[in-house]
Amino acid sequence: MTSDSSDPSEDVAALMGRAAELPYGEARTVLVEDALRRAEAAGDEVLAFQVRVRLTNAYRYGGEPLKAFATFSRTLADHDRDPARFDETHGLMWQMKAAVSSLTLFPEIPLDRAYAVLDDMERRYKAGGHSLQAVYHYRNIVARHVGDGSADEWYTKWRAAERDELSDCEGCDPTGMARHLVEAGRYEEAFEVAAPVLSAQLSCNEQPQSMQTTLLPVYLRTDRAEQAADAHRRAYRVHRGRLADLGDIAEHLEFCAVTGNEARGLEILQRHVGWLDKAPSTHAEMEFCAAAALVLARVEAAGHGGLTVRRRAAQDGPATDVPVPELRAELAGRATELAARFDARNGTSCQGDKVRATLAGEEVFDYVPLAAHHRRPAPAPKPETVSPGEPGDDIASIGDFDALLDIADARRNRPGLDRAMAAWRRFDALAETAEPTPLQRARRLDGEGVQHAVANRDEAAVDCWERAFALFEELGDEANRHRVLSRLGAMRAKAGEGRGLADMAAAAEYFAANPTGEGDAISTLLRLATAHVELERPAEALAVLDRAVLDGDGADRAGEYWFVRAQALLMSGQVDDAVDALRTSAETARGSEDREEVAAPALLLARTLARREGGADDETFALFDEALGVLAGPSPMRAAAHTERGLALLAQDRPGDAIPDLVEGIAGWTAEGMPMRAVHLRVDLAAAYLSTGRHLEAAETAEEALPALPGFVDAGDPDAERRCRLILAHAQKELREADAAVSFEALAKDAAEAGRFDAVAHFLNEAADVLTDLDRDVQAAERYAEAAAAYEKAGDPYGVVRTRRRYAMCLLWTGDREGAVTAAETARAALAGLPADNEPARVWEAALLSYDHARILAQAGRLQEAAEQASAAVDGFTALDETGPAEEAATLRDDIRAALED
């Protein structure tokens, strides 16, 4: 956006103003380059000089330091030629420091040039009466780059010298010192130097993220893993949007590789590998290649060498999927080659040594979780021990096939399954030297089917049971044949085979007519009823359960019976009856040694109560506690219990209490190999973090969830993706990230497509607020204007007045005073549209507008009108008994009157 004026300086000023609102990068650099062309075309040498000085900074911070050499050399020569005319002494002396460090980053530039600039820098600093503190700093940088032992000497002088206005800022100077100490292995000293910086409020372009990155190895090697994770997350969020920070991103890749976070490292590599085509420097390219190769080596070592990385081909050709081993070899070779070029230029092996150390990097920590819900997959729980004195304890001493099979048949339930497994293993060992009878072989095949079923090898289980069924049929053993038939039926029903239900029904009919006294009748009925529930046939399930007898040998299955019945009742909408059934099931199951049998009814009852009108109560949370109390080790049911308790706490507006459960739920589902169960739960966790002011965690968690949400169908939360994007936008806003404006604008676009103009206006207003907070007033003005138009479409007159007023103030801050006056008058006209039935609101909005209108008119030099508007603001606030605003308006009025008198 440029001025319509024919004055070139105004066009240049408009371009520079627009550029100043943008972050360093290509867009900002293009605007400054355009401004320079206009200044040069106008023949204004001084203006061109001033723009060129700022273009040097744009190149440096925008990731093109090589281009900065030319602009810096030109401006320095202009200044030397006519210091009075081209007077930017301080800025040029400051840029000289960056020129020194940048010269080391390109192996094609002779090292002598860096030393020459250092000598010139020292001469100029002395001539200007400046401290040599910065000179010592940059001599240290060059010495460290080449591996010169003088680095320690320069460091000592640097720390001892007095700081002045040409020293690096109070964040960057200690960061440089910390880097020296880290390279020297003096980690505790580095931490001491950094501590005051991290506790300060820094607004430098490079801080605090540069210091946080520098300290990553310090935190790791001084046993501060939690601080390391926090520093990584905070710093990388800033670095990831800056091409100039590619070298810093390399340090984050290395951090991921040495802390067991190779998945996160691979994600970062994938995001930035395309930047190698436009690397800010050869040195940054070398560092990134080495660190990326290390990450890929870790990925291979973890058994994922078959993965590929999406990479754009050279010269903007089509993207290709490169296998991990191939890319690792390519990047490692590139890093080694570049290091050799630096070493040849420097005459030392320093850069090569660093690359070799990176490529051979060893894990500093086995695993550093980057968030509370990040876990490595949990190991399988250890088998439960058998109580002493139980029959058959010493299985290794048993030599009888039938005795072993009897032990296994008696211990097929979950708590005793380890005993059954041991008995079957002993059977197999004996069978290598002795021949089992046909009946024993059939019973063993039945057991082998159970082993496969427990390991989720369904096809293998079916094969074993079909063979066992045939053997029992040949032997005329009807009881065992129908036991196997029931199990086969359940597996077939699970696979969608229609005959599965018929098989289970036939088995149940047999045992009803031929009771064995071993619980077969109720077992087969419960299996059949459970299958009906899983197939969402509650009426059929209830009909089957009505045939069950709970006395005699069915008594010990009462807890399971009432649990299955409750599930069917819930499915059929009979909630009160289901609650009664679950209470009976929970009470009955409490004596069971099967922990999941105890936990299941308590958990389902708690979940059911939490979803009733009024939500969770004390009984609900006691039931959650009971379920978690008996589920000692990791399991899907434990993950579900944490999930449900967390959601119940969220529903009670207790986000702080919900966070630990949501964290455990996500970690549990992930560890169990069921990450999709955690997808929507991450959205809930992000919302809880946002509600409790933990904005970084909210943003990171929302960003984790978002990629999996598009296309993820869940009737329980069909709006999850939009909700997650909204959480992310608000978290970014609280973190003062410019991406928040982009996020709100995207939400506004979606709302516009849906014809929801109230939402469009709200999101555009949020985007404008973000931009205003970041002093990007030109862009903020545009968003406020768009929001005002949307509020008009939505029929919200209050929104129209507010956004037009804010639009006017943004124009004032951009320097467009006349435009601001006109915009304020337009906002005043909108006051007529406010509802007449809410006089306090009308007075409040009019007073706010009068106050801002007064500020605008005063800046435009229309003091008499400004005083009148300020007086109107005082009257309005006073009428509403708003003492603070009235006093502020009175101060403004008095200042304007004083200016009038002058």
Stockholm file with secondary structure:
# STOCKHOLM 1.0

chainA/1-902         MTSDSSDPSEDVAALMGRAAELPYGEARTVLVEDALRRAEAAGDEVLAFQVRVRLTNAYRYGGEPLKAFATFSRTLADHDRDPARFDETHGLMWQMKAAVSSLTLFPEIPLDRAYAVLDDMERRYKAGGHSLQAVYHYRNIVARHVGDGSADEWYTKWRAAERDELSDCEGCDPTGMARHLVEAGRYEEAFEVAAPVLSAQLSCNEQPQSMQTTLLPVYLRTDRAEQAADAHRRAYRVHRGRLADLGDIAEHLEFCAVTGNEARGLEILQRHVGWLDKAPSTHAEMEFCAAAALVLARVEAAGHGGLTVRRRAAQDGPATDVPVPELRAELAGRATELAARFDARNGTSCQGDKVRATLAGEEVFDYVPLAAHHRRPAPAPKPETVSPGEPGDDIASIGDFDALLDIADARRNRPGLDRAMAAWRRFDALAETAEPTPLQRARRLDGEGVQHAVANRDEAAVDCWERAFALFEELGDEANRHRVLSRLGAMRAKAGEGRGLADMAAAAEYFAANPTGEGDAISTLLRLATAHVELERPAEALAVLDRAVLDGDGADRAGEYWFVRAQALLMSGQVDDAVDALRTSAETARGSEDREEVAAPALLLARTLARREGGADDETFALFDEALGVLAGPSPMRAAAHTERGLALLAQDRPGDAIPDLVEGIAGWTAEGMPMRAVHLRVDLAAAYLSTGRHLEAAETAEEALPALPGFVDAGDPDAERRCRLILAHAQKELREADAAVSFEALAKDAAEAGRFDAVAHFLNEAADVLTDLDRDVQAAERYAEAAAAYEKAGDPYGVVRTRRRYAMCLLWTGDREGAVTAAETARAALAGLPADNEPARVWEAALLSYDHARILAQAGRLQEAAEQASAAVDGFTALDETGPAEEAATLRDDIRAALED
#=GR chainA/1-902 SS CCCSSSCHHHHHHHHHHHHHTSCSSHHHHHHHHHHHHHHHHTTCHHHHHHHHHHHHHHHHHTTCHHHHHHHHHHHHHHHHHCTTTSCCHHHHHHHHHHHHHHHTTCTTSCHHHHHHHHHHHHHHHHHTTCCSHHHHHHHHHHHHHHTCTTHHHHHHHHHHSCCCTTSCCTTHHHHHHHHHHHHTTCHHHHHHHHHHHHTSCCCCTTTTHHHHHHTHHHHHHTTCHHHHHHHHHHHHHHHTTCGGGHHHHHHHHHHHHHTTCHHHHHHHHHHHGGGGGGCSCHHHHHHHHHHHHHHHHHHHHTTCTTCEEEEECGGGCCEEEEEHHHHHHHHHHHHHHHHHHHHHHHTSSHHHHHHHHHHTCCCSSSCCCSSTTCCCCCCCCCCCCCCTTCTTCCGGGCCCHHHHHHHHHHTCSGGGHHHHHHHHHHHHHHHTTSCCCHHHHHHHHHHHHHHHHHTTCHHHHHHHHHHHHHHHHHHTCHHHHHHHHHHHHHHHHHTTCTHHHHHHHHHHHHHHHSCCSSSHHHHHHHHHHHHHHHTTCHHHHHHHHTTCCCSGGGGGGHHHHHHHHHHHHHHTTCHHHHHHHHHHHHHHHTTCSCHHHHHHHHHHHHHHHHTSTTCCCHHHHHHHHHHHHHCCSCCHHHHHHHHHHHHHHHHTTCHHHHHHHHHHHHHHHHHTTCGGGGHHHHHHHHHHHHHTTCHHHHHHHHHHHGGGCTTCCCTTCTTHHHHHHHHHHHHHHHTTCTHHHHHHHHHHHHHHHTTCHHHHHHHHHHHHHHHHHTTCHHHHHHHHHHHHHHHHHHTCHHHHHHHHHHHHHHHHHTTCHHHHHHHHHHHHHHGGGSCTTCHHHHHHHHHHHHHHHHHHHHHTTCHHHHHHHHHHHHHHHHHTTCHHHHHHHHHHHHHHHHHHHC
#=GC SS_cons         CCCSSSCHHHHHHHHHHHHHTSCSSHHHHHHHHHHHHHHHHTTCHHHHHHHHHHHHHHHHHTTCHHHHHHHHHHHHHHHHHCTTTSCCHHHHHHHHHHHHHHHTTCTTSCHHHHHHHHHHHHHHHHHTTCCSHHHHHHHHHHHHHHTCTTHHHHHHHHHHSCCCTTSCCTTHHHHHHHHHHHHTTCHHHHHHHHHHHHTSCCCCTTTTHHHHHHTHHHHHHTTCHHHHHHHHHHHHHHHTTCGGGHHHHHHHHHHHHHTTCHHHHHHHHHHHGGGGGGCSCHHHHHHHHHHHHHHHHHHHHTTCTTCEEEEECGGGCCEEEEEHHHHHHHHHHHHHHHHHHHHHHHTSSHHHHHHHHHHTCCCSSSCCCSSTTCCCCCCCCCCCCCCTTCTTCCGGGCCCHHHHHHHHHHTCSGGGHHHHHHHHHHHHHHHTTSCCCHHHHHHHHHHHHHHHHHTTCHHHHHHHHHHHHHHHHHHTCHHHHHHHHHHHHHHHHHTTCTHHHHHHHHHHHHHHHSCCSSSHHHHHHHHHHHHHHHTTCHHHHHHHHTTCCCSGGGGGGHHHHHHHHHHHHHHTTCHHHHHHHHHHHHHHHTTCSCHHHHHHHHHHHHHHHHTSTTCCCHHHHHHHHHHHHHCCSCCHHHHHHHHHHHHHHHHTTCHHHHHHHHHHHHHHHHHTTCGGGGHHHHHHHHHHHHHTTCHHHHHHHHHHHGGGCTTCCCTTCTTHHHHHHHHHHHHHHHTTCTHHHHHHHHHHHHHHHTTCHHHHHHHHHHHHHHHHHTTCHHHHHHHHHHHHHHHHHHTCHHHHHHHHHHHHHHHHHTTCHHHHHHHHHHHHHHGGGSCTTCHHHHHHHHHHHHHHHHHHHHHTTCHHHHHHHHHHHHHHHHHTTCHHHHHHHHHHHHHHHHHHHC
//
